[in-house]
Amino acid sequence: MARSAPLPEHTPAHARGFANLDIETSLNIAPQQIRGRIPDSVRGTFFRIGPGRNQLGGEQFGHWFDGDGMMHAMTFSQNGAWYRNRYVRTPKYNRETAAGRIRCRSFGHNAPGGMLANAGRPPANAANTSLAWHGDRLLALWEGGRPWQLDPGDLSTLGECDFAGGLRPFEPFSAHGHHHPDNGCYYNHGVSVGRRGPQINLYEIGANGRMKRRRRLPISRLAFLHGSALSSRYWLFLEQPLAMKGIGQMLLGRRTVDQCMRFDPRWGMRALVVDLETLTLAHTFELDPFVVFHFGNCREEGNELVVELVRFEDFSVNTALQNIFTYHQDEAGEPCQLRLNLKTGDQVLQSLPCLAGCEFPQYDLRYTGRPSRFLYSTALADQGGFFNAIQRQDTDSGKVTLHQLGPGRFTSEAVFVPEGEQEGDGYLCAAIYDANQHRSEVVLFDARSDQLEEVAAVPLPHHIPHGFHCGWVGRERLAF
Protein backbone atom coordinates (compact mmCIF):
# COMPACT_ATOMS: atom_id res chain seq x y z
CA MET A 1 0.00 0.00 0.00
CA ALA A 2 1.16 3.52 -0.76
CA ARG A 3 2.64 5.52 2.09
CA SER A 4 0.69 8.43 3.48
CA ALA A 5 1.42 11.85 2.10
CA PRO A 6 2.61 14.40 4.67
CA LEU A 7 -0.08 16.62 6.12
CA PRO A 8 -0.06 20.30 5.17
CA GLU A 9 1.74 22.67 7.49
CA HIS A 10 -0.36 24.27 10.21
CA THR A 11 -2.87 21.43 10.05
CA PRO A 12 -5.54 22.02 12.76
CA ALA A 13 -5.56 19.47 15.58
CA HIS A 14 -8.83 17.90 14.51
CA ALA A 15 -7.61 17.54 10.90
CA ARG A 16 -4.93 15.04 11.95
CA GLY A 17 -7.85 12.62 12.18
CA PHE A 18 -8.16 12.74 8.38
CA ALA A 19 -4.71 11.19 7.95
CA ASN A 20 -4.51 7.86 6.14
CA LEU A 21 -4.67 4.61 8.06
CA ASP A 22 -2.31 2.30 6.20
CA ILE A 23 -2.68 -0.77 8.40
CA GLU A 24 -5.31 -3.47 8.43
CA THR A 25 -5.39 -5.45 11.63
CA SER A 26 -7.28 -7.73 13.97
CA LEU A 27 -6.69 -7.49 17.69
CA ASN A 28 -8.27 -8.47 20.99
CA ILE A 29 -8.62 -6.03 23.88
CA ALA A 30 -8.76 -7.70 27.30
CA PRO A 31 -11.21 -6.43 29.96
CA GLN A 32 -8.35 -5.00 32.06
CA GLN A 33 -7.31 -2.78 29.14
CA ILE A 34 -10.78 -1.20 28.94
CA ARG A 35 -11.50 2.02 30.80
CA GLY A 36 -14.70 1.48 32.73
CA ARG A 37 -16.81 -1.64 32.21
CA ILE A 38 -18.77 -2.89 29.21
CA PRO A 39 -22.36 -3.57 30.38
CA ASP A 40 -23.44 -7.22 30.23
CA SER A 41 -26.30 -6.26 27.90
CA VAL A 42 -23.92 -4.88 25.25
CA ARG A 43 -23.18 -7.98 23.22
CA GLY A 44 -22.82 -7.46 19.51
CA THR A 45 -20.79 -5.57 16.92
CA PHE A 46 -20.32 -1.86 16.32
CA PHE A 47 -19.55 -1.18 12.65
CA ARG A 48 -18.09 2.10 11.44
CA ILE A 49 -17.32 3.17 7.85
CA GLY A 50 -15.60 6.12 6.23
CA PRO A 51 -12.65 7.03 4.03
CA GLY A 52 -9.55 5.18 5.21
CA ARG A 53 -7.30 7.30 3.06
CA ASN A 54 -7.80 10.83 1.79
CA GLN A 55 -4.43 11.10 0.01
CA LEU A 56 -2.52 8.95 -2.42
CA GLY A 57 0.82 9.32 -4.16
CA GLY A 58 1.46 12.72 -2.61
CA GLU A 59 -1.91 14.10 -3.75
CA GLN A 60 -5.14 14.71 -1.88
CA PHE A 61 -8.40 13.44 -3.27
CA GLY A 62 -10.64 16.26 -4.45
CA HIS A 63 -13.31 15.85 -1.79
CA TRP A 64 -13.95 14.02 1.48
CA PHE A 65 -16.50 11.92 -0.42
CA ASP A 66 -13.69 10.48 -2.60
CA GLY A 67 -11.61 8.63 0.00
CA ASP A 68 -11.50 4.83 -0.24
CA GLY A 69 -13.93 3.11 2.10
CA MET A 70 -12.63 1.34 5.19
CA MET A 71 -14.86 -0.71 7.46
CA HIS A 72 -14.10 -0.94 11.17
CA ALA A 73 -15.72 -3.44 13.54
CA MET A 74 -15.67 -3.73 17.33
CA THR A 75 -17.32 -6.84 18.79
CA PHE A 76 -18.19 -6.75 22.49
CA SER A 77 -18.27 -9.99 24.49
CA GLN A 78 -17.77 -11.22 28.04
CA ASN A 79 -14.07 -11.60 27.18
CA GLY A 80 -13.54 -7.95 26.29
CA ALA A 81 -13.55 -6.62 22.74
CA TRP A 82 -12.36 -7.68 19.30
CA TYR A 83 -11.41 -4.97 16.78
CA ARG A 84 -10.61 -5.32 13.08
CA ASN A 85 -10.48 -3.01 10.08
CA ARG A 86 -10.18 -3.48 6.34
CA TYR A 87 -10.46 -1.54 3.11
CA VAL A 88 -13.30 -2.40 0.75
CA ARG A 89 -11.65 -3.94 -2.31
CA THR A 90 -13.48 -2.00 -5.00
CA PRO A 91 -11.99 -1.74 -8.52
CA LYS A 92 -11.07 1.85 -7.65
CA TYR A 93 -9.18 0.78 -4.55
CA ASN A 94 -7.39 -2.09 -6.30
CA ARG A 95 -6.36 -0.06 -9.33
CA GLU A 96 -5.12 2.97 -7.43
CA THR A 97 -3.35 0.90 -4.78
CA ALA A 98 -1.46 -0.99 -7.46
CA ALA A 99 -0.50 2.27 -9.16
CA GLY A 100 0.29 4.11 -5.93
CA ARG A 101 -1.45 7.21 -7.24
CA ILE A 102 -4.83 8.64 -8.23
CA ARG A 103 -6.12 6.98 -11.38
CA CYS A 104 -9.94 7.09 -11.21
CA ARG A 105 -12.57 9.74 -11.61
CA SER A 106 -14.38 10.60 -8.38
CA PHE A 107 -17.01 12.97 -7.03
CA GLY A 108 -14.54 15.82 -6.46
CA HIS A 109 -11.80 15.23 -9.05
CA ASN A 110 -11.34 13.87 -12.54
CA ALA A 111 -8.87 11.20 -13.56
CA PRO A 112 -5.56 12.35 -15.02
CA GLY A 113 -5.56 12.48 -18.80
CA GLY A 114 -8.08 15.19 -19.59
CA MET A 115 -11.39 14.78 -21.37
CA LEU A 116 -10.46 11.51 -23.09
CA ALA A 117 -9.83 9.84 -19.75
CA ASN A 118 -13.10 11.06 -18.23
CA ALA A 119 -15.74 11.47 -20.95
CA GLY A 120 -18.64 9.09 -20.45
CA ARG A 121 -17.14 7.63 -17.30
CA PRO A 122 -19.12 7.80 -14.04
CA PRO A 123 -17.33 8.51 -10.76
CA ALA A 124 -15.77 5.38 -9.29
CA ASN A 125 -17.55 3.69 -6.42
CA ALA A 126 -15.57 4.36 -3.22
CA ALA A 127 -17.88 2.29 -0.92
CA ASN A 128 -17.18 4.73 1.90
CA THR A 129 -20.38 6.37 3.12
CA SER A 130 -22.71 4.17 5.15
CA LEU A 131 -23.59 0.56 5.89
CA ALA A 132 -26.58 -1.72 6.15
CA TRP A 133 -27.31 -5.14 7.62
CA HIS A 134 -30.10 -6.80 5.67
CA GLY A 135 -30.85 -10.34 4.54
CA ASP A 136 -27.92 -11.51 6.70
CA ARG A 137 -25.58 -9.39 4.61
CA LEU A 138 -23.23 -6.62 5.69
CA LEU A 139 -23.23 -3.97 2.97
CA ALA A 140 -20.92 -1.00 2.41
CA LEU A 141 -22.95 1.76 0.76
CA TRP A 142 -22.00 4.63 -1.49
CA GLU A 143 -24.27 7.05 -3.37
CA GLY A 144 -24.07 6.33 -7.06
CA GLY A 145 -23.56 2.59 -7.47
CA ARG A 146 -24.17 -0.86 -6.08
CA PRO A 147 -23.45 -1.81 -2.47
CA TRP A 148 -20.45 -3.99 -1.70
CA GLN A 149 -20.94 -7.05 0.47
CA LEU A 150 -18.43 -7.76 3.24
CA ASP A 151 -17.83 -10.70 5.53
CA PRO A 152 -18.94 -9.46 8.98
CA GLY A 153 -16.22 -11.51 10.65
CA ASP A 154 -12.96 -10.64 8.92
CA LEU A 155 -14.43 -7.78 6.81
CA SER A 156 -13.11 -9.27 3.58
CA THR A 157 -14.81 -8.07 0.39
CA LEU A 158 -17.22 -10.62 -1.10
CA GLY A 159 -18.30 -8.59 -4.13
CA GLU A 160 -21.01 -6.31 -5.40
CA CYS A 161 -24.57 -6.91 -4.27
CA ASP A 162 -27.38 -6.58 -6.83
CA PHE A 163 -30.17 -8.14 -4.74
CA ALA A 164 -30.57 -11.23 -6.93
CA GLY A 165 -30.37 -9.22 -10.14
CA GLY A 166 -32.89 -6.61 -9.06
CA LEU A 167 -30.40 -3.74 -9.11
CA ARG A 168 -29.19 -3.14 -12.65
CA PRO A 169 -25.66 -2.10 -13.69
CA PHE A 170 -24.80 1.53 -13.00
CA GLU A 171 -28.05 2.17 -11.12
CA PRO A 172 -27.60 4.52 -8.16
CA PHE A 173 -28.28 3.21 -4.68
CA SER A 174 -28.40 5.66 -1.78
CA ALA A 175 -26.19 5.47 1.27
CA HIS A 176 -29.32 5.74 3.45
CA GLY A 177 -32.04 3.13 3.44
CA HIS A 178 -34.67 2.13 5.99
CA HIS A 179 -35.79 -1.12 7.56
CA HIS A 180 -39.54 -1.34 8.00
CA PRO A 181 -40.25 -2.75 11.47
CA ASP A 182 -43.49 -4.48 10.41
CA ASN A 183 -42.97 -6.01 6.96
CA GLY A 184 -39.21 -6.64 7.25
CA CYS A 185 -38.46 -4.91 3.95
CA TYR A 186 -35.55 -2.57 3.28
CA TYR A 187 -36.30 0.62 1.34
CA ASN A 188 -33.68 2.51 -0.62
CA HIS A 189 -33.56 4.90 -3.54
CA GLY A 190 -31.34 6.48 -6.18
CA VAL A 191 -31.61 9.54 -8.43
CA SER A 192 -31.02 9.10 -12.15
CA VAL A 193 -32.08 10.34 -15.58
CA GLY A 194 -34.79 8.24 -17.21
CA ARG A 195 -36.52 8.43 -20.57
CA ARG A 196 -38.79 11.18 -19.28
CA GLY A 197 -36.19 13.10 -17.34
CA PRO A 198 -34.93 13.10 -13.74
CA GLN A 199 -36.43 10.48 -11.45
CA ILE A 200 -36.13 8.81 -8.08
CA ASN A 201 -35.73 5.06 -8.40
CA LEU A 202 -37.62 3.43 -5.52
CA TYR A 203 -36.42 0.02 -4.33
CA GLU A 204 -38.29 -2.32 -1.99
CA ILE A 205 -36.08 -5.24 -0.96
CA GLY A 206 -37.65 -8.19 0.82
CA ALA A 207 -36.48 -9.67 4.10
CA ASN A 208 -34.73 -12.40 2.09
CA GLY A 209 -32.48 -9.83 0.39
CA ARG A 210 -34.15 -10.07 -3.03
CA MET A 211 -35.60 -7.11 -4.91
CA LYS A 212 -39.36 -7.21 -4.34
CA ARG A 213 -40.67 -4.09 -6.11
CA ARG A 214 -39.33 -1.13 -8.06
CA ARG A 215 -40.99 2.12 -9.05
CA ARG A 216 -39.97 5.45 -10.61
CA LEU A 217 -40.96 8.84 -9.22
CA PRO A 218 -40.47 11.79 -11.64
CA ILE A 219 -38.85 14.91 -10.14
CA SER A 220 -38.09 18.41 -11.41
CA ARG A 221 -34.31 18.25 -11.44
CA LEU A 222 -31.35 15.99 -10.60
CA ALA A 223 -31.72 16.87 -6.94
CA PHE A 224 -29.20 15.76 -4.35
CA LEU A 225 -31.30 13.35 -2.26
CA HIS A 226 -28.77 11.93 0.17
CA GLY A 227 -31.39 10.67 2.60
CA SER A 228 -35.11 10.16 3.12
CA ALA A 229 -37.48 9.30 5.97
CA LEU A 230 -39.83 6.37 6.55
CA SER A 231 -42.97 6.04 8.66
CA SER A 232 -45.21 2.99 8.93
CA ARG A 233 -47.24 3.96 5.82
CA TYR A 234 -45.24 6.63 4.03
CA TRP A 235 -41.84 7.38 2.51
CA LEU A 236 -40.76 11.03 2.58
CA PHE A 237 -38.36 12.78 0.18
CA LEU A 238 -37.38 16.45 0.25
CA GLU A 239 -36.64 17.63 -3.29
CA GLN A 240 -34.29 20.42 -2.27
CA PRO A 241 -32.84 23.21 -4.46
CA LEU A 242 -29.47 21.48 -4.51
CA ALA A 243 -28.96 19.68 -7.79
CA MET A 244 -26.64 18.93 -10.69
CA LYS A 245 -26.52 21.70 -13.26
CA GLY A 246 -24.60 21.33 -16.53
CA ILE A 247 -24.52 17.53 -16.53
CA GLY A 248 -23.37 17.64 -20.16
CA GLN A 249 -20.07 19.17 -19.07
CA MET A 250 -19.63 16.37 -16.56
CA LEU A 251 -20.43 13.69 -19.14
CA LEU A 252 -17.89 15.23 -21.52
CA GLY A 253 -15.24 15.01 -18.81
CA ARG A 254 -14.80 18.77 -18.48
CA ARG A 255 -16.17 19.09 -14.94
CA THR A 256 -16.45 16.95 -11.85
CA VAL A 257 -19.77 16.07 -10.23
CA ASP A 258 -18.87 18.44 -7.38
CA GLN A 259 -18.32 21.30 -9.82
CA CYS A 260 -21.79 20.70 -11.26
CA MET A 261 -23.58 20.87 -7.92
CA ARG A 262 -25.60 24.06 -7.55
CA PHE A 263 -27.75 25.50 -4.77
CA ASP A 264 -30.39 27.87 -6.10
CA PRO A 265 -33.31 28.77 -3.78
CA ARG A 266 -35.23 30.06 -6.80
CA TRP A 267 -35.85 26.44 -7.76
CA GLY A 268 -38.04 26.02 -4.71
CA MET A 269 -38.39 22.94 -2.54
CA ARG A 270 -40.98 20.18 -2.35
CA ALA A 271 -41.85 17.48 0.14
CA LEU A 272 -42.85 14.32 -1.73
CA VAL A 273 -44.85 11.77 0.27
CA VAL A 274 -44.92 8.27 -1.23
CA ASP A 275 -47.55 5.71 -0.22
CA LEU A 276 -45.71 2.52 0.76
CA GLU A 277 -48.61 0.31 -0.27
CA THR A 278 -48.42 1.39 -3.91
CA LEU A 279 -45.00 3.13 -4.08
CA THR A 280 -46.71 6.06 -5.78
CA LEU A 281 -46.83 9.76 -4.95
CA ALA A 282 -49.63 10.49 -2.46
CA HIS A 283 -48.99 14.09 -1.31
CA THR A 284 -46.88 17.08 -2.34
CA PHE A 285 -45.99 20.10 -0.18
CA GLU A 286 -44.22 23.33 -1.10
CA LEU A 287 -41.52 24.33 1.41
CA ASP A 288 -39.23 27.28 1.92
CA PRO A 289 -35.80 26.29 0.52
CA PHE A 290 -33.01 24.81 2.63
CA VAL A 291 -30.48 21.95 2.47
CA VAL A 292 -30.76 18.65 4.32
CA PHE A 293 -28.53 15.58 4.37
CA HIS A 294 -29.86 13.48 7.23
CA PHE A 295 -33.17 12.70 8.94
CA GLY A 296 -34.24 11.37 12.32
CA ASN A 297 -37.38 9.34 13.00
CA CYS A 298 -40.55 9.79 10.95
CA ARG A 299 -44.00 8.88 12.27
CA GLU A 300 -47.69 9.56 11.85
CA GLU A 301 -49.50 11.59 14.52
CA GLY A 302 -53.15 11.88 13.64
CA ASN A 303 -53.31 13.52 10.20
CA GLU A 304 -49.71 14.72 10.43
CA LEU A 305 -46.48 13.22 9.20
CA VAL A 306 -43.76 14.27 11.66
CA VAL A 307 -40.01 14.01 11.13
CA GLU A 308 -36.84 15.39 12.70
CA LEU A 309 -34.01 16.55 10.46
CA VAL A 310 -30.88 18.70 10.45
CA ARG A 311 -31.29 21.86 8.39
CA PHE A 312 -28.61 23.89 6.61
CA GLU A 313 -29.28 27.37 5.25
CA ASP A 314 -27.41 26.63 2.02
CA PHE A 315 -24.61 24.44 0.63
CA SER A 316 -21.70 26.42 2.08
CA VAL A 317 -20.80 23.40 4.21
CA ASN A 318 -19.32 21.93 1.02
CA THR A 319 -16.30 24.20 1.47
CA ALA A 320 -15.37 22.22 4.56
CA LEU A 321 -15.88 18.92 2.73
CA GLN A 322 -13.52 20.04 -0.04
CA ASN A 323 -10.76 21.29 2.30
CA ILE A 324 -10.68 18.78 5.12
CA PHE A 325 -7.02 19.27 6.06
CA THR A 326 -7.13 23.04 6.35
CA TYR A 327 -10.69 24.17 6.96
CA HIS A 328 -11.72 25.07 10.50
CA GLN A 329 -15.45 24.45 10.76
CA ASP A 330 -17.28 26.62 13.27
CA GLU A 331 -20.86 26.03 12.19
CA ALA A 332 -23.05 22.97 11.89
CA GLY A 333 -26.67 22.24 11.08
CA GLU A 334 -29.81 23.22 12.96
CA PRO A 335 -32.02 20.46 14.39
CA CYS A 336 -35.62 20.94 13.27
CA GLN A 337 -38.97 19.19 13.24
CA LEU A 338 -41.13 19.16 10.11
CA ARG A 339 -44.88 18.56 10.41
CA LEU A 340 -46.90 17.85 7.25
CA ASN A 341 -50.69 17.70 7.56
CA LEU A 342 -51.82 15.12 5.02
CA LYS A 343 -55.44 16.23 5.30
CA THR A 344 -55.24 20.03 5.15
CA GLY A 345 -51.96 20.46 3.27
CA ASP A 346 -50.53 22.67 6.01
CA GLN A 347 -46.84 22.38 6.84
CA VAL A 348 -44.70 23.71 9.71
CA LEU A 349 -40.92 23.62 10.08
CA GLN A 350 -39.81 24.58 13.57
CA SER A 351 -36.41 24.70 15.22
CA LEU A 352 -35.79 22.33 18.11
CA PRO A 353 -34.11 23.55 21.30
CA CYS A 354 -30.38 22.81 21.15
CA LEU A 355 -27.12 23.76 22.82
CA ALA A 356 -24.92 23.41 19.73
CA GLY A 357 -25.14 23.00 15.97
CA CYS A 358 -25.14 19.36 14.96
CA GLU A 359 -25.25 16.65 12.29
CA PHE A 360 -25.76 12.88 11.95
CA PRO A 361 -29.13 12.65 13.77
CA GLN A 362 -29.90 9.24 15.26
CA TYR A 363 -32.65 7.69 17.36
CA ASP A 364 -33.70 4.38 18.91
CA LEU A 365 -34.24 2.41 15.70
CA ARG A 366 -36.69 0.06 17.42
CA TYR A 367 -39.10 3.01 17.22
CA THR A 368 -38.85 3.57 13.46
CA GLY A 369 -42.23 4.82 12.28
CA ARG A 370 -43.62 4.89 15.82
CA PRO A 371 -44.07 7.75 18.32
CA SER A 372 -40.66 8.73 19.72
CA ARG A 373 -39.15 11.61 21.63
CA PHE A 374 -35.35 11.32 21.79
CA LEU A 375 -33.02 12.60 19.09
CA TYR A 376 -29.25 12.06 19.33
CA SER A 377 -26.64 13.86 17.25
CA THR A 378 -22.98 14.77 17.05
CA ALA A 379 -22.47 18.42 17.89
CA LEU A 380 -19.99 21.21 17.29
CA ALA A 381 -19.38 22.91 20.63
CA ASP A 382 -17.04 25.82 21.47
CA GLN A 383 -16.00 26.31 17.82
CA GLY A 384 -13.81 23.23 18.02
CA GLY A 385 -13.24 22.94 14.28
CA PHE A 386 -14.93 19.54 14.09
CA PHE A 387 -17.62 17.60 15.95
CA ASN A 388 -16.54 17.45 19.59
CA ALA A 389 -19.73 16.69 21.53
CA ILE A 390 -22.73 14.36 21.72
CA GLN A 391 -26.18 15.89 22.07
CA ARG A 392 -29.52 14.45 23.23
CA GLN A 393 -32.81 16.27 22.67
CA ASP A 394 -36.14 15.41 24.23
CA THR A 395 -38.56 16.59 21.56
CA ASP A 396 -41.48 16.36 24.02
CA SER A 397 -40.11 18.36 26.95
CA GLY A 398 -37.51 20.43 25.09
CA LYS A 399 -34.76 19.34 27.49
CA VAL A 400 -31.30 19.20 25.91
CA THR A 401 -28.17 17.46 27.17
CA LEU A 402 -24.74 18.21 25.73
CA HIS A 403 -21.75 16.00 26.53
CA GLN A 404 -18.51 17.70 25.48
CA LEU A 405 -15.73 15.23 24.79
CA GLY A 406 -12.89 17.37 26.11
CA PRO A 407 -9.87 19.11 24.55
CA GLY A 408 -8.59 17.49 21.39
CA ARG A 409 -11.31 14.79 21.23
CA PHE A 410 -13.56 14.52 18.18
CA THR A 411 -16.19 12.17 16.82
CA SER A 412 -18.70 11.44 14.08
CA GLU A 413 -22.03 9.59 14.21
CA ALA A 414 -23.06 7.75 17.38
CA VAL A 415 -25.39 4.75 17.10
CA PHE A 416 -27.98 3.74 19.69
CA VAL A 417 -27.45 0.34 21.38
CA PRO A 418 -30.64 -0.86 23.15
CA GLU A 419 -30.72 -2.38 26.62
CA GLY A 420 -34.22 -2.12 28.11
CA GLU A 421 -37.67 -2.10 26.54
CA GLN A 422 -38.47 1.61 26.76
CA GLU A 423 -37.35 4.17 24.22
CA GLY A 424 -33.95 5.56 25.19
CA ASP A 425 -33.04 2.63 27.43
CA GLY A 426 -29.53 1.88 26.27
CA TYR A 427 -26.23 3.38 25.21
CA LEU A 428 -24.70 5.45 22.46
CA CYS A 429 -21.61 3.99 20.80
CA ALA A 430 -19.12 6.07 18.83
CA ALA A 431 -15.51 6.14 17.68
CA ILE A 432 -13.67 9.00 19.43
CA TYR A 433 -10.46 10.43 17.97
CA ASP A 434 -7.92 11.92 20.41
CA ALA A 435 -5.70 14.40 18.56
CA ASN A 436 -3.40 14.66 21.59
CA GLN A 437 -2.30 11.04 21.10
CA HIS A 438 -3.32 10.51 17.46
CA ARG A 439 -5.27 7.48 18.59
CA SER A 440 -8.91 6.48 18.80
CA GLU A 441 -11.13 4.56 21.15
CA VAL A 442 -14.65 3.17 20.90
CA VAL A 443 -16.76 4.67 23.67
CA LEU A 444 -20.10 3.74 25.20
CA PHE A 445 -22.21 6.59 26.62
CA ASP A 446 -25.19 6.07 28.92
CA ALA A 447 -28.07 7.41 26.81
CA ARG A 448 -30.26 7.81 29.91
CA SER A 449 -27.94 9.77 32.19
CA ASP A 450 -28.23 13.51 32.72
CA GLN A 451 -24.67 13.99 31.42
CA LEU A 452 -24.55 11.20 28.79
CA GLU A 453 -21.64 9.93 30.85
CA GLU A 454 -19.01 7.62 29.41
CA VAL A 455 -19.36 4.12 30.89
CA ALA A 456 -16.66 2.29 28.91
CA ALA A 457 -13.90 3.11 26.45
CA VAL A 458 -11.97 0.54 24.40
CA PRO A 459 -8.55 1.99 23.41
CA LEU A 460 -6.82 1.31 20.09
CA PRO A 461 -3.11 1.60 19.26
CA HIS A 462 -3.88 3.75 16.20
CA HIS A 463 -6.45 6.27 15.00
CA ILE A 464 -9.69 5.61 13.16
CA PRO A 465 -9.87 8.23 10.39
CA HIS A 466 -12.82 10.60 10.61
CA GLY A 467 -15.73 8.91 8.88
CA PHE A 468 -19.41 9.19 8.23
CA HIS A 469 -21.78 6.55 9.57
CA CYS A 470 -21.97 3.55 11.86
CA GLY A 471 -24.31 0.75 12.86
CA TRP A 472 -25.00 -1.88 15.50
CA VAL A 473 -25.74 -5.58 14.94
CA GLY A 474 -26.72 -7.59 18.01
CA ARG A 475 -25.05 -10.88 18.84
CA GLU A 476 -28.20 -12.82 18.00
CA ARG A 477 -27.94 -11.82 14.34
CA LEU A 478 -24.27 -12.73 13.84
CA ALA A 479 -22.78 -16.19 13.40
CA PHE A 480 -19.72 -15.56 15.59
Buried (B, 14 or more C-beta within 10 A) or exposed (E): BBEBBEBEEEBBBBBBBBBBBEEBEEEEBEBEEBEEEBBEBBBBBBBBBBBBBBBBEEEBBBBBBBBBBBBBBBBBBEEBBBBBBBBBBBEBBEEBBEEEEBBBBBBBBBBEEEEEBBBEEBBBBBBBBBBBBBBEBBBBBBBBBBBBBBEBBEBEBEEBBBBEEBBEEEBBBBBBBBBBBEBEBBBBBBBBEEEEEBBBBBBBBBBEBEBBBBBBBEBEBBBBBBBBBBBBBBBBBBBBBBBBBBBEEBBEBBBBBBBBBBBBBEBBBBBBBBEBEEBEBBBEBEBEBBBBBBBBBBBBEEEBBBBBBBBBBBBEBBEBBBBBBBBBBEEBBBBBBBBBBBEEEEBEBEEBEBBBBBBBBBBBBBBBBBEBBBBBBBBBBEEBBBBBBBBBBBBEEEEBBBBBBEEBBBBBBBBBBBBEEEBBBBBBBBBBBBBEEBBBBBBBBBBBBEEBEBBBBBBBEBBBBBBBBBBBBBEEEBEE
